[in-house]
Amino acid sequence: MIGKRVVKEKPVSLAEVLGILEKVKKEGELEYWQRLTYDYAQKFAKVKPKEAQELMAELLKLEKIKERLAVAIIDLMPETKEDLELIFSKERVKLEDDEINRVLELVKKYSG
């Protein structure tokens, strides 16, 4: 990584990673580690990059959901209350039932 440095750091979903690497791929050939990441993202991203950005915006409107938790929700796309509670298991913030239902509705809206 000679000559490269971190300019900005921000959590992004797997779908957004896929979108970023697709843009890089259009400009030229991907490096080895980029190809590995691209293949992984293609295999495991559960939504399209644009949908991930829309879902991120909607999740961030909810008061208790921070950016890194929204990324985890987008990457995992939980289908049940228990799945969602696992994402928040190590957090100091706990979602109320109405907030859980709202998140699950959003996930369902974007998952299919």
C-alpha positions as CSV (number, residue, x, y, z in Angstrom):
1,M,0.0,0.0,0.0
2,I,2.8,2.4,-0.8
3,G,1.6,5.8,-1.7
4,K,-2.0,5.2,-0.4
5,R,-3.5,6.6,2.8
6,V,-6.9,6.8,4.4
7,V,-8.6,10.0,3.5
8,K,-12.0,9.3,5.0
9,E,-13.5,6.4,6.9
10,K,-17.2,5.5,6.8
11,P,-19.1,2.3,7.4
12,V,-20.7,1.1,4.1
13,S,-22.9,-1.9,3.4
14,L,-21.8,-4.8,1.3
15,A,-24.2,-3.6,-1.5
16,E,-22.5,-0.2,-1.5
17,V,-19.1,-1.9,-1.7
18,L,-20.3,-3.8,-4.7
19,G,-21.4,-0.5,-6.3
20,I,-18.1,1.1,-5.6
21,L,-16.1,-1.8,-7.1
22,E,-18.4,-1.9,-10.1
23,K,-17.4,1.7,-10.8
24,V,-13.7,0.9,-10.4
25,K,-14.1,-2.1,-12.6
26,K,-15.5,0.1,-15.4
27,E,-12.4,2.3,-15.2
28,G,-10.0,-0.5,-15.4
29,E,-8.9,-3.9,-14.1
30,L,-9.4,-4.7,-10.4
31,E,-6.5,-5.5,-8.2
32,Y,-6.3,-8.9,-6.6
33,W,-7.8,-7.9,-3.2
34,Q,-10.5,-5.9,-5.1
35,R,-11.5,-8.9,-7.1
36,L,-11.8,-11.0,-4.0
37,T,-13.9,-8.4,-2.3
38,Y,-16.0,-8.0,-5.5
39,D,-16.7,-11.7,-5.7
40,Y,-17.6,-11.8,-2.1
41,A,-19.9,-8.8,-2.4
42,Q,-21.6,-10.3,-5.5
43,K,-22.3,-13.5,-3.6
44,F,-23.5,-12.1,-0.3
45,A,-25.0,-8.6,-0.9
46,K,-28.8,-9.0,-0.4
47,V,-29.9,-5.8,-2.1
48,K,-28.8,-3.6,-4.9
49,P,-26.5,-0.6,-4.1
50,K,-29.2,2.0,-4.8
51,E,-31.7,0.1,-2.6
52,A,-29.1,-0.1,0.2
53,Q,-28.6,3.7,0.1
54,E,-32.4,4.2,0.2
55,L,-32.8,1.8,3.1
56,M,-29.9,3.4,4.9
57,A,-31.5,6.8,4.7
58,E,-34.8,5.4,6.0
59,L,-33.1,3.6,8.9
60,L,-31.1,6.6,9.9
61,K,-34.4,8.6,10.3
62,L,-35.1,6.3,13.3
63,E,-33.6,7.9,16.4
64,K,-31.9,4.9,18.0
65,I,-30.2,3.5,14.9
66,K,-26.7,4.7,14.2
67,E,-24.9,4.4,10.9
68,R,-22.9,1.2,11.7
69,L,-26.1,-0.5,13.0
70,A,-27.9,0.4,9.9
71,V,-25.1,-1.1,7.8
72,A,-25.4,-4.3,9.9
73,I,-29.1,-4.4,9.3
74,I,-28.7,-3.9,5.5
75,D,-26.0,-6.6,5.3
76,L,-28.0,-9.1,7.3
77,M,-31.5,-8.2,6.3
78,P,-33.1,-9.7,9.5
79,E,-36.5,-11.3,8.9
80,T,-37.6,-11.8,12.6
81,K,-37.6,-9.9,15.8
82,E,-35.0,-12.3,17.3
83,D,-32.6,-11.7,14.4
84,L,-32.9,-7.9,14.8
85,E,-32.4,-8.2,18.6
86,L,-29.2,-10.1,18.0
87,I,-27.8,-7.1,16.0
88,F,-28.6,-4.9,19.0
89,S,-27.5,-7.5,21.7
90,K,-24.2,-5.7,22.5
91,E,-25.6,-2.2,22.3
92,R,-26.7,0.0,25.1
93,V,-29.7,1.0,23.2
94,K,-32.7,-1.4,23.0
95,L,-35.5,-1.0,20.4
96,E,-39.1,-0.9,21.5
97,D,-41.6,-3.3,19.9
98,D,-43.0,-0.6,17.6
99,E,-39.4,0.4,16.4
100,I,-38.6,-3.3,15.8
101,N,-41.7,-3.6,13.7
102,R,-40.9,-0.5,11.8
103,V,-37.3,-1.8,11.0
104,L,-38.7,-5.2,9.9
105,E,-41.2,-3.5,7.7
106,L,-38.5,-1.5,6.0
107,V,-36.3,-4.6,5.6
108,K,-39.3,-6.5,4.1
109,K,-40.0,-3.6,1.7
110,Y,-36.5,-3.7,0.3
111,S,-35.8,-7.4,0.4
112,G,-38.3,-8.4,-2.2
